[in-house]
Amino acid sequence: MKSVYIILIVISTILKFDSNSQQLQGYFKKYCGKNVIKSDELKCALKCLQKDDCKMAVKKEQGCTIQNECSAIDFNETNFVLLIKKLNKNSKIDSNFALGTILTGHSSTITSLAVLKNGDLASGSDNGRIKIWNLDSGCEIMTLTGHSDDVRSLVVLNNGDLASGSKDKTIKIWNANNGSEIMTLTGHTKKVNSLVILKNGDLASGSGDQKIKIWNTNNRSEKTTLTGHLDDVFSLAVLNNGDLASSSGDGIIKIWNTNNGSEKITINGHSSWIWSIVVLNNGDLASGSDDKTIKIWNTNDGSEIMTLTNHSGSVRSLVVLNNGDLASGSNDKTIKIWN
């Protein structure tokens, strides 16, 4: 398989480069630690750096292309890509303000996001496409095609590969570096709603067929199937002890021993679908429901600790912030932060 180098440079517009590539060569040695870029590729990069409106330089066998807009990359024909983000002289990289970027390129609803090991962003859409973005430059690096229906869930495997679950009933594993499809996992009979990585590196999937499957992605085998829910499995979360929690349209949360596939605890309390679950920093489990509430649960015995009731619509998404607070997104068009 052809090797492709993708280099991102964040520079100030007041920087000046020599007419030859020696200074740029030194830049790559300084920041990459080794010389992997050929001379003609450096010259292509230099042409881009010398133009105020250049955003992307693409080096192919037949020549160097300078672009003032980002575009998708054909990895079969490309040797080298340079992405440029130029900061004006008043910009401060280390300021208290974040540089905002709007990523445009999807032609349909964006349904899922995942951050890759290298910091790039993967986004899944309901037209079956997955796009990979460089967040510093705002450029689309590649589009992954293969699913025939909505991409419902994305997760990054321990080795850096990307897994996607789809309404087409399949799970696909992708090489996130070059966009190639590594494998397709089949076994679910309805849409794949949720994916998580277990403590041992296995992949767990929750589906509209009311089942949870555990997969060994090294040998493409299905290890076990967990059954017990009476409706769609919407969300999965890995507990601190390695057990797996699942939520469903049946309004129930189940906790499973993933070593032997046994059901340990069934948690009742919500009066409608449970869209999202997440593990808090202290090990408790939070659940967001169509009944407009968030509940906090003790995962050791399944007891309810508290109910949060300030949303006026269905609670569709939950996430734990870096400081340990809980954020919830709702059909009432608000995001609430909870201590």
C-alpha positions as a Markdown table, in Angstrom:
| # | Residue | x | y | z |
|---|---|---|---|---|
| 1 | Met | 0.0 | 0.0 | 0.0 |
| 2 | Lys | 1.3 | 3.4 | -0.9 |
| 3 | Ser | 2.6 | 5.6 | 1.9 |
| 4 | Val | 1.1 | 9.1 | 2.2 |
| 5 | Tyr | 2.4 | 11.9 | 4.4 |
| 6 | Ile | -0.1 | 14.5 | 5.7 |
| 7 | Ile | 1.6 | 17.4 | 7.3 |
| 8 | Leu | -0.1 | 20.3 | 9.1 |
| 9 | Ile | 1.7 | 23.5 | 9.7 |
| 10 | Val | 0.4 | 26.3 | 11.8 |
| 11 | Ile | 2.4 | 29.5 | 11.0 |
| 12 | Ser | 2.1 | 33.2 | 11.4 |
| 13 | Thr | 1.9 | 35.3 | 8.2 |
| 14 | Ile | 4.9 | 37.3 | 9.4 |
| 15 | Leu | 7.2 | 34.3 | 9.0 |
| 16 | Lys | 9.6 | 34.4 | 6.0 |
| 17 | Phe | 11.0 | 31.3 | 4.3 |
| 18 | Asp | 14.2 | 31.2 | 2.3 |
| 19 | Ser | 13.8 | 30.7 | -1.5 |
| 20 | Asn | 15.1 | 27.2 | -1.1 |
| 21 | Ser | 13.7 | 24.4 | 1.1 |
| 22 | Gln | 16.5 | 24.3 | 3.7 |
| 23 | Gln | 14.6 | 26.2 | 6.4 |
| 24 | Leu | 11.4 | 24.2 | 5.7 |
| 25 | Gln | 13.5 | 21.0 | 5.9 |
| 26 | Gly | 14.7 | 22.2 | 9.3 |
| 27 | Tyr | 11.2 | 22.8 | 10.4 |
| 28 | Phe | 10.2 | 19.2 | 9.6 |
| 29 | Lys | 13.3 | 17.8 | 11.4 |
| 30 | Lys | 12.5 | 19.9 | 14.4 |
| 31 | Tyr | 8.9 | 19.0 | 14.8 |
| 32 | Cys | 8.7 | 15.6 | 13.2 |
| 33 | Gly | 12.0 | 14.3 | 14.7 |
| 34 | Lys | 13.1 | 12.7 | 11.4 |
| 35 | Asn | 13.4 | 13.5 | 7.8 |
| 36 | Val | 10.6 | 11.7 | 5.9 |
| 37 | Ile | 9.9 | 14.3 | 3.3 |
| 38 | Lys | 11.6 | 14.3 | -0.1 |
| 39 | Ser | 13.1 | 17.4 | -1.7 |
| 40 | Asp | 10.5 | 17.8 | -4.4 |
| 41 | Glu | 7.7 | 17.5 | -1.8 |
| 42 | Leu | 9.4 | 20.2 | 0.3 |
| 43 | Lys | 9.5 | 22.5 | -2.8 |
| 44 | Cys | 5.8 | 21.9 | -3.3 |
| 45 | Ala | 5.1 | 22.8 | 0.3 |
| 46 | Leu | 7.3 | 25.9 | 0.0 |
| 47 | Lys | 5.2 | 27.2 | -3.0 |
| 48 | Cys | 2.1 | 27.0 | -0.8 |
| 49 | Leu | 3.8 | 28.8 | 2.1 |
| 50 | Gln | 4.8 | 31.7 | -0.1 |
| 51 | Lys | 1.2 | 32.4 | -1.2 |
| 52 | Asp | -1.1 | 34.2 | 1.1 |
| 53 | Asp | -4.2 | 32.4 | 0.0 |
| 54 | Cys | -2.8 | 28.9 | -0.1 |
| 55 | Lys | -4.7 | 26.4 | 2.1 |
| 56 | Met | -3.5 | 23.1 | 0.7 |
| 57 | Ala | -0.6 | 21.7 | -1.3 |
| 58 | Val | -0.9 | 18.3 | -2.9 |
| 59 | Lys | 2.1 | 16.5 | -4.4 |
| 60 | Lys | 1.4 | 13.8 | -7.0 |
| 61 | Glu | 3.6 | 12.0 | -9.4 |
| 62 | Gln | 2.8 | 14.3 | -12.2 |
| 63 | Gly | 3.3 | 17.6 | -10.2 |
| 64 | Cys | 2.4 | 20.0 | -7.4 |
| 65 | Thr | -1.0 | 21.5 | -7.0 |
| 66 | Ile | -1.5 | 24.6 | -5.0 |
| 67 | Gln | -5.1 | 25.2 | -3.7 |
| 68 | Asn | -6.8 | 28.1 | -1.9 |
| 69 | Glu | -9.6 | 25.7 | -0.7 |
| 70 | Cys | -9.6 | 22.3 | 1.0 |
| 71 | Ser | -10.6 | 19.3 | -1.0 |
| 72 | Ala | -10.9 | 15.6 | -0.5 |
| 73 | Ile | -7.7 | 13.5 | -1.2 |
| 74 | Asp | -7.3 | 10.5 | -3.4 |
| 75 | Phe | -4.8 | 8.4 | -1.5 |
| 76 | Asn | -4.2 | 6.1 | -4.5 |
| 77 | Glu | -2.7 | 9.0 | -6.5 |
| 78 | Thr | -1.2 | 11.3 | -3.8 |
| 79 | Asn | 2.3 | 11.2 | -2.3 |
| 80 | Phe | 2.2 | 14.2 | 0.0 |
| 81 | Val | -0.3 | 16.6 | 1.4 |
| 82 | Leu | 0.4 | 19.9 | 3.2 |
| 83 | Leu | -2.4 | 21.6 | 5.2 |
| 84 | Ile | -1.8 | 25.2 | 6.1 |
| 85 | Lys | -3.4 | 27.2 | 8.9 |
| 86 | Lys | -2.1 | 30.8 | 8.8 |
| 87 | Leu | -2.5 | 33.0 | 11.8 |
| 88 | Asn | -2.4 | 36.8 | 11.4 |
| 89 | Lys | 0.0 | 38.8 | 13.5 |
| 90 | Asn | -2.7 | 39.6 | 16.1 |
| 91 | Ser | -3.6 | 35.9 | 16.7 |
| 92 | Lys | -2.5 | 34.2 | 19.9 |
| 93 | Ile | -2.3 | 30.5 | 19.9 |
| 94 | Asp | -2.1 | 30.3 | 23.7 |
| 95 | Ser | -4.8 | 32.8 | 24.4 |
| 96 | Asn | -7.9 | 32.2 | 26.5 |
| 97 | Phe | -10.1 | 32.1 | 23.4 |
| 98 | Ala | -10.5 | 29.1 | 21.2 |
| 99 | Leu | -10.2 | 29.3 | 17.4 |
| 100 | Gly | -13.6 | 28.3 | 16.1 |
| 101 | Thr | -13.9 | 26.3 | 12.9 |
| 102 | Ile | -17.0 | 25.4 | 10.9 |
| 103 | Leu | -16.6 | 22.1 | 9.0 |
| 104 | Thr | -18.7 | 21.9 | 5.8 |
| 105 | Gly | -18.9 | 19.1 | 3.4 |
| 106 | His | -21.7 | 16.7 | 4.5 |
| 107 | Ser | -24.8 | 16.8 | 2.4 |
| 108 | Ser | -27.0 | 15.2 | 5.0 |
| 109 | Thr | -27.7 | 15.1 | 8.8 |
| 110 | Ile | -24.6 | 14.4 | 10.9 |
| 111 | Thr | -25.5 | 11.6 | 13.3 |
| 112 | Ser | -22.2 | 10.7 | 15.1 |
| 113 | Leu | -18.8 | 11.9 | 16.0 |
| 114 | Ala | -15.5 | 10.4 | 17.2 |
| 115 | Val | -12.0 | 11.8 | 17.9 |
| 116 | Leu | -9.2 | 9.7 | 16.3 |
| 117 | Lys | -5.9 | 8.9 | 18.1 |
| 118 | Asn | -4.1 | 11.6 | 16.1 |
| 119 | Gly | -6.7 | 14.3 | 17.0 |
| 120 | Asp | -8.6 | 14.3 | 13.7 |
| 121 | Leu | -12.4 | 14.2 | 13.9 |
| 122 | Ala | -14.5 | 11.5 | 12.3 |
| 123 | Ser | -18.2 | 12.3 | 11.5 |
| 124 | Gly | -20.9 | 10.0 | 10.4 |
| 125 | Ser | -24.0 | 11.0 | 8.4 |
| 126 | Asp | -27.4 | 9.6 | 7.6 |
| 127 | Asn | -26.4 | 9.2 | 3.9 |
| 128 | Gly | -24.0 | 6.4 | 5.0 |
| 129 | Arg | -20.8 | 8.5 | 4.5 |
| 130 | Ile | -18.0 | 9.1 | 7.1 |
| 131 | Lys | -15.7 | 12.1 | 6.8 |
| 132 | Ile | -12.3 | 12.6 | 8.5 |
| 133 | Trp | -11.4 | 16.2 | 9.3 |
| 134 | Asn | -8.2 | 17.9 | 10.4 |
| 135 | Leu | -9.4 | 20.3 | 13.1 |
| 136 | Asp | -6.5 | 22.7 | 12.9 |
| 137 | Ser | -6.9 | 23.5 | 9.3 |
| 138 | Gly | -10.6 | 22.7 | 9.0 |
| 139 | Cys | -9.9 | 20.6 | 5.9 |
| 140 | Glu | -11.6 | 17.4 | 5.0 |
| 141 | Ile | -9.0 | 14.7 | 4.7 |
| 142 | Met | -11.1 | 11.9 | 3.2 |
| 143 | Thr | -14.5 | 10.4 | 2.9 |
| 144 | Leu | -15.2 | 6.8 | 3.8 |
| 145 | Thr | -17.9 | 5.1 | 1.7 |
| 146 | Gly | -19.3 | 1.6 | 2.2 |
| 147 | His | -22.4 | 1.8 | 4.3 |
| 148 | Ser | -25.7 | 1.8 | 2.5 |
| 149 | Asp | -27.7 | 3.6 | 5.2 |
| 150 | Asp | -27.4 | 5.9 | 8.2 |
| 151 | Val | -24.2 | 5.8 | 10.2 |
| 152 | Arg | -25.6 | 5.6 | 13.7 |
| 153 | Ser | -22.4 | 5.2 | 15.9 |
| 154 | Leu | -18.6 | 5.7 | 15.7 |
| 155 | Val | -15.9 | 4.5 | 18.1 |
| 156 | Val | -12.1 | 4.3 | 17.9 |
| 157 | Leu | -10.6 | 0.9 | 18.6 |
| 158 | Asn | -7.5 | 0.6 | 20.9 |
| 159 | Asn | -5.2 | 0.2 | 17.8 |
| 160 | Gly | -6.5 | 3.4 | 16.3 |
| 161 | Asp | -8.8 | 1.9 | 13.7 |
| 162 | Leu | -12.4 | 3.4 | 13.4 |
| 163 | Ala | -15.5 | 1.3 | 13.9 |
| 164 | Ser | -18.9 | 2.4 | 12.5 |
| 165 | Gly | -22.3 | 1.0 | 13.2 |
| 166 | Ser | -25.1 | 1.6 | 10.7 |
| 167 | Lys | -28.8 | 1.3 | 10.0 |
| 168 | Asp | -27.8 | -1.2 | 7.2 |
| 169 | Lys | -27.3 | -3.7 | 10.1 |
| 170 | Thr | -23.5 | -3.9 | 9.7 |
| 171 | Ile | -20.4 | -2.8 | 11.6 |
| 172 | Lys | -17.4 | -1.7 | 9.5 |
| 173 | Ile | -13.8 | -1.4 | 10.7 |
| 174 | Trp | -11.7 | 1.3 | 8.8 |
| 175 | Asn | -8.0 | 2.1 | 8.7 |
| 176 | Ala | -8.2 | 5.7 | 9.9 |
| 177 | Asn | -4.9 | 6.6 | 8.2 |
| 178 | Asn | -5.8 | 5.8 | 4.6 |
| 179 | Gly | -9.5 | 5.2 | 4.7 |
| 180 | Ser | -9.5 | 1.6 | 3.6 |
| 181 | Glu | -12.1 | -0.8 | 4.8 |
| 182 | Ile | -10.6 | -3.6 | 6.9 |
| 183 | Met | -13.6 | -5.7 | 7.6 |
| 184 | Thr | -17.4 | -5.9 | 7.9 |
| 185 | Leu | -19.1 | -7.5 | 10.8 |
| 186 | Thr | -22.5 | -9.0 | 10.2 |
| 187 | Gly | -24.9 | -10.7 | 12.6 |
| 188 | His | -27.4 | -8.0 | 13.7 |
| 189 | Thr | -30.8 | -8.2 | 12.0 |
| 190 | Lys | -31.7 | -4.5 | 12.5 |
| 191 | Lys | -29.9 | -1.2 | 12.8 |
| 192 | Val | -26.7 | -0.9 | 14.9 |
| 193 | Asn | -27.4 | 2.0 | 17.3 |
| 194 | Ser | -24.4 | 2.0 | 19.7 |
| 195 | Leu | -20.8 | 0.9 | 19.9 |
| 196 | Val | -18.3 | 0.8 | 22.8 |
| 197 | Ile | -14.9 | -0.6 | 23.5 |
| 198 | Leu | -14.7 | -3.0 | 26.4 |
| 199 | Lys | -11.8 | -3.1 | 28.9 |
| 200 | Asn | -10.2 | -6.0 | 27.1 |
| 201 | Gly | -10.4 | -4.3 | 23.7 |
| 202 | Asp | -13.4 | -6.2 | 22.3 |
| 203 | Leu | -16.1 | -4.3 | 20.6 |
| 204 | Ala | -19.7 | -4.3 | 21.9 |
| 205 | Ser | -22.7 | -3.3 | 19.7 |
| 206 | Gly | -26.3 | -2.5 | 20.6 |
| 207 | Ser | -29.0 | -2.9 | 18.0 |
| 208 | Gly | -32.6 | -2.5 | 17.1 |
| 209 | Asp | -32.9 | -6.3 | 17.1 |
| 210 | Gln | -32.9 | -6.0 | 21.0 |
| 211 | Lys | -29.5 | -7.7 | 21.2 |
| 212 | Ile | -26.0 | -6.8 | 22.3 |
| 213 | Lys | -23.1 | -8.5 | 20.5 |
| 214 | Ile | -19.5 | -8.8 | 21.6 |
| 215 | Trp | -16.9 | -9.0 | 18.8 |
| 216 | Asn | -13.3 | -9.9 | 18.6 |
| 217 | Thr | -12.1 | -7.5 | 15.9 |
| 218 | Asn | -8.7 | -9.3 | 15.6 |
| 219 | Asn | -10.2 | -12.4 | 14.0 |
| 220 | Arg | -13.6 | -10.9 | 13.0 |
| 221 | Ser | -15.5 | -13.3 | 15.2 |
| 222 | Glu | -18.7 | -12.9 | 17.2 |
| 223 | Lys | -17.9 | -13.9 | 20.8 |
| 224 | Thr | -21.3 | -13.8 | 22.4 |
| 225 | Thr | -24.8 | -12.3 | 22.2 |
| 226 | Leu | -26.5 | -10.8 | 25.2 |
| 227 | Thr | -30.3 | -11.0 | 25.2 |
| 228 | Gly | -32.9 | -9.7 | 27.6 |
| 229 | His | -34.1 | -6.3 | 26.3 |
| 230 | Leu | -37.6 | -6.1 | 24.8 |
| 231 | Asp | -36.9 | -3.1 | 22.5 |
| 232 | Asp | -34.1 | -1.3 | 20.7 |
| 233 | Val | -30.8 | -1.1 | 22.6 |
| 234 | Phe | -30.0 | 2.6 | 22.3 |
| 235 | Ser | -26.9 | 3.1 | 24.4 |
| 236 | Leu | -24.0 | 1.3 | 25.9 |
| 237 | Ala | -21.5 | 2.2 | 28.6 |
| 238 | Val | -18.5 | 0.4 | 30.2 |
| 239 | Leu | -18.5 | 0.6 | 34.0 |
| 240 | Asn | -15.3 | 1.1 | 36.0 |
| 241 | Asn | -15.2 | -2.6 | 36.9 |
| 242 | Gly | -15.4 | -3.7 | 33.3 |
| 243 | Asp | -19.1 | -4.6 | 33.3 |
| 244 | Leu | -21.3 | -3.4 | 30.5 |
| 245 | Ala | -24.4 | -1.2 | 31.0 |
| 246 | Ser | -27.1 | -1.1 | 28.3 |
| 247 | Ser | -30.3 | 1.1 | 27.9 |
| 248 | Ser | -33.3 | 0.4 | 25.8 |
| 249 | Gly | -36.6 | 1.5 | 24.4 |
| 250 | Asp | -38.2 | -0.8 | 27.0 |
| 251 | Gly | -37.3 | 1.7 | 29.7 |
| 252 | Ile | -34.8 | -0.6 | 31.4 |
| 253 | Ile | -31.1 | -0.5 | 32.1 |
| 254 | Lys | -29.3 | -3.8 | 32.3 |
| 255 | Ile | -25.8 | -4.5 | 33.7 |
| 256 | Trp | -23.9 | -7.4 | 32.2 |
| 257 | Asn | -20.8 | -9.5 | 33.0 |
| 258 | Thr | -19.0 | -9.5 | 29.7 |
| 259 | Asn | -16.7 | -12.4 | 30.7 |
| 260 | Asn | -19.5 | -14.9 | 30.8 |
| 261 | Gly | -22.4 | -13.0 | 29.2 |
| 262 | Ser | -24.6 | -13.2 | 32.3 |
| 263 | Glu | -27.1 | -10.5 | 33.3 |
| 264 | Lys | -26.2 | -9.1 | 36.8 |
| 265 | Ile | -28.7 | -6.3 | 37.5 |
| 266 | Thr | -31.9 | -5.0 | 35.9 |
| 267 | Ile | -32.7 | -1.4 | 36.7 |
| 268 | Asn | -36.2 | 0.0 | 36.5 |
| 269 | Gly | -37.4 | 3.5 | 37.2 |
| 270 | His | -37.8 | 5.4 | 33.9 |
| 271 | Ser | -41.3 | 5.5 | 32.4 |
| 272 | Ser | -40.2 | 5.6 | 28.8 |
| 273 | Trp | -37.3 | 5.0 | 26.3 |
| 274 | Ile | -33.8 | 5.5 | 27.7 |
| 275 | Trp | -31.8 | 7.2 | 25.0 |
| 276 | Ser | -28.4 | 7.7 | 26.6 |
| 277 | Ile | -26.3 | 6.4 | 29.5 |
| 278 | Val | -22.9 | 7.5 | 30.8 |
| 279 | Val | -20.6 | 6.6 | 33.7 |
| 280 | Leu | -19.8 | 9.4 | 36.1 |
| 281 | Asn | -16.4 | 9.9 | 37.6 |
| 282 | Asn | -17.4 | 8.3 | 40.9 |
| 283 | Gly | -18.6 | 5.2 | 39.1 |
| 284 | Asp | -22.3 | 6.0 | 39.3 |
| 285 | Leu | -24.4 | 5.7 | 36.1 |
| 286 | Ala | -26.5 | 8.5 | 34.6 |
| 287 | Ser | -29.4 | 7.9 | 32.3 |
| 288 | Gly | -31.4 | 10.3 | 30.0 |
| 289 | Ser | -34.9 | 9.3 | 29.0 |
| 290 | Asp | -37.8 | 10.2 | 26.8 |
| 291 | Asp | -39.7 | 10.8 | 30.1 |
| 292 | Lys | -37.8 | 14.1 | 30.3 |
| 293 | Thr | -35.7 | 13.1 | 33.4 |
| 294 | Ile | -32.1 | 12.2 | 34.2 |
| 295 | Lys | -31.6 | 9.5 | 36.8 |
| 296 | Ile | -28.4 | 8.7 | 38.7 |
| 297 | Trp | -27.9 | 5.0 | 39.7 |
| 298 | Asn | -25.7 | 3.0 | 42.0 |
| 299 | Thr | -24.3 | 0.4 | 39.7 |
| 300 | Asn | -23.4 | -2.0 | 42.6 |
| 301 | Asp | -27.0 | -2.6 | 43.6 |
| 302 | Gly | -29.1 | -0.8 | 41.0 |
| 303 | Ser | -30.6 | 1.6 | 43.5 |
| 304 | Glu | -31.7 | 5.1 | 42.4 |
| 305 | Ile | -29.6 | 7.9 | 43.9 |
| 306 | Met | -31.5 | 10.9 | 42.5 |
| 307 | Thr | -33.7 | 12.2 | 39.7 |
| 308 | Leu | -33.0 | 15.5 | 37.8 |
| 309 | Thr | -36.1 | 17.0 | 36.4 |
| 310 | Asn | -35.4 | 20.4 | 34.8 |
| 311 | His | -35.8 | 19.5 | 31.2 |
| 312 | Ser | -39.1 | 20.0 | 29.4 |
| 313 | Gly | -38.4 | 17.6 | 26.6 |
| 314 | Ser | -36.8 | 14.2 | 26.0 |
| 315 | Val | -33.2 | 13.9 | 27.2 |
| 316 | Arg | -31.3 | 12.5 | 24.2 |
| 317 | Ser | -27.6 | 12.8 | 25.0 |
| 318 | Leu | -25.4 | 12.8 | 28.1 |
| 319 | Val | -21.6 | 13.4 | 28.5 |
| 320 | Val | -19.3 | 13.9 | 31.4 |
| 321 | Leu | -17.2 | 17.1 | 31.3 |
| 322 | Asn | -13.5 | 17.2 | 32.2 |
| 323 | Asn | -14.3 | 18.7 | 35.7 |
| 324 | Gly | -16.8 | 15.8 | 36.4 |
| 325 | Asp | -20.0 | 17.8 | 35.8 |
| 326 | Leu | -22.7 | 16.2 | 33.7 |
| 327 | Ala | -24.0 | 17.8 | 30.5 |
| 328 | Ser | -27.4 | 16.9 | 29.0 |
| 329 | Gly | -28.9 | 17.7 | 25.6 |
| 330 | Ser | -32.7 | 17.6 | 25.2 |
| 331 | Asn | -35.5 | 18.0 | 22.6 |
| 332 | Asp | -36.4 | 21.2 | 24.6 |
| 333 | Lys | -33.4 | 22.7 | 22.6 |
| 334 | Thr | -31.3 | 23.3 | 25.7 |
| 335 | Ile | -28.1 | 21.9 | 27.1 |
| 336 | Lys | -27.9 | 21.8 | 30.9 |
| 337 | Ile | -24.8 | 21.4 | 33.1 |
| 338 | Trp | -25.3 | 19.6 | 36.4 |
| 339 | Asn | -23.1 | 19.3 | 39.5 |
